[in-house]
Amino acid sequence: MKFNSSFSGRAVSAIGSVGLVIMAFLAVGCVGRLPATTQTGKVQEIVIGTAVAPSDVTLAPGDEVRWVNRQNGPISIVFLNPIQEQVICERGFGLAGVVNATQLAPNKGISLCFATPGTVRYTVHLDTPTTTGEFNVLGVVHIEQGG
């Protein structure tokens, strides 16, 4: 059986072009936001209501930590140290990458996945009906060595 080398060359070229288009599409789709899924599929939810619960969590690298605001007003989450180098996925923290502070509207959630073992400390700032009008709660995310 004899193959038409001109046709087979065009077919290979077309397949290569389709592959490049798909890869370009995926790359463009990832610009501005990181993957919407966790790296491991595990999610630890932190609910911010009358308290922050739990305020201390332990995760494996790639697990997702999700903060959910159950307050009637917005809250702020401020990380005490830079986290950009540790984050491998995010949802709700912004388009140009993760910043060290964000505001979260009522009944909304945001999440991060951390790549490297270590400890991430943050503060949740709540407006409250107390005389001071505000309340700050410290939180800790421990990322354990993967295994």
C-alpha positions in Angstrom: 0.0 0.0 0.0 1.4 3.4 -1.0 0.7 6.5 1.0 0.4 9.9 -0.5 3.2 11.7 1.3 1.7 15.1 0.5 -1.6 14.2 2.1 -0.1 12.5 5.2 2.2 15.5 5.7 -0.8 17.8 5.6 -2.7 15.5 8.1 0.2 15.5 10.5 0.5 19.3 10.2 -3.2 19.7 10.8 -3.1 17.5 13.9 -0.1 19.5 15.2 -1.9 22.8 14.5 -5.0 21.5 16.4 -2.9 20.5 19.3 -1.2 23.9 19.4 -4.6 25.7 19.3 -5.8 23.5 22.2 -2.7 24.2 24.2 -3.0 28.0 23.5 -6.6 28.0 24.5 -5.8 26.2 27.8 -3.0 28.6 28.5 -5.1 31.7 27.8 -7.9 30.2 29.9 -5.5 29.9 32.8 -4.3 33.5 32.6 -6.0 35.5 35.3 -7.1 32.6 37.4 -5.7 29.4 38.5 -7.5 26.0 38.2 -11.0 25.9 39.6 -10.4 22.4 41.1 -8.3 21.4 44.0 -5.1 19.5 43.5 -6.2 16.6 45.7 -10.0 16.9 45.8 -10.1 17.5 49.6 -11.7 20.7 50.9 -11.5 22.2 54.4 -14.2 24.8 55.0 -13.8 27.6 57.5 -17.1 29.3 58.4 -17.1 32.9 59.5 -20.2 33.6 61.5 -20.3 34.6 65.2 -16.9 32.9 65.3 -14.3 31.6 62.9 -14.7 27.8 62.9 -12.3 26.1 62.8 -9.7 28.7 63.3 -6.8 26.2 63.1 -6.7 23.6 60.3 -4.2 21.1 59.0 -4.0 20.2 55.3 -1.9 18.3 52.9 -0.2 20.1 50.0 -2.8 20.7 47.3 -5.8 20.5 49.6 -8.2 23.4 49.3 -9.1 25.7 52.2 -12.3 27.6 51.7 -13.5 30.6 53.8 -17.3 31.2 53.8 -18.7 34.4 55.2 -22.0 33.8 57.1 -22.0 37.4 58.6 -24.6 40.0 57.6 -21.8 42.3 56.3 -18.5 42.0 54.5 -15.4 40.7 56.3 -11.7 41.0 55.4 -9.1 38.3 55.4 -5.5 39.5 55.8 -2.5 37.1 55.6 0.3 38.0 58.0 3.1 37.0 55.5 3.3 36.9 51.7 1.6 33.8 50.3 2.1 34.2 46.6 4.9 31.6 46.4 2.9 29.0 48.3 -0.4 29.2 46.3 -1.1 26.7 43.5 -4.8 27.4 43.0 -7.2 30.1 44.1 -10.8 31.0 43.7 -12.1 34.5 44.4 -8.9 36.3 45.3 -8.6 38.3 42.1 -7.5 38.1 38.5 -3.8 39.1 38.7 -2.8 36.6 41.3 -3.3 36.2 45.0 -2.8 39.3 47.2 -2.3 39.2 51.0 -5.7 40.7 51.8 -9.2 40.3 50.4 -12.8 41.3 51.3 -15.5 38.7 51.3 -19.2 39.6 50.8 -22.0 38.0 52.9 -22.8 34.4 51.9 -19.8 34.2 49.6 -16.8 32.0 49.7 -13.1 32.2 48.5 -10.5 29.5 48.5 -6.8 28.7 48.2 -4.6 25.6 47.7 -1.1 25.7 49.2 1.8 23.8 47.5 4.5 23.7 50.2 4.5 22.5 53.8 4.5 25.2 56.4 2.3 27.5 58.4 0.1 30.3 57.0 -1.3 32.8 59.6 -4.2 35.1 58.8 -6.6 37.5 60.5 -10.3 37.7 59.9 -11.6 41.3 60.5 -15.3 41.4 61.4 -17.5 44.4 61.9 -19.6 43.7 65.0 -22.3 45.5 67.1 -19.9 45.7 70.0 -18.7 49.1 71.4 -15.5 48.9 69.4 -17.4 48.0 66.3 -14.8 45.5 65.1 -13.4 42.1 66.0 -10.2 40.4 64.8 -9.8 36.7 64.9 -6.5 35.0 64.2 -6.4 31.8 62.1 -3.8 29.3 61.2 -3.5 26.9 58.2 -0.9 24.1 58.7 0.3 22.5 55.5 1.9 19.1 56.4 4.6 17.3 54.5 2.9 15.3 51.7 3.0 11.5 52.0 
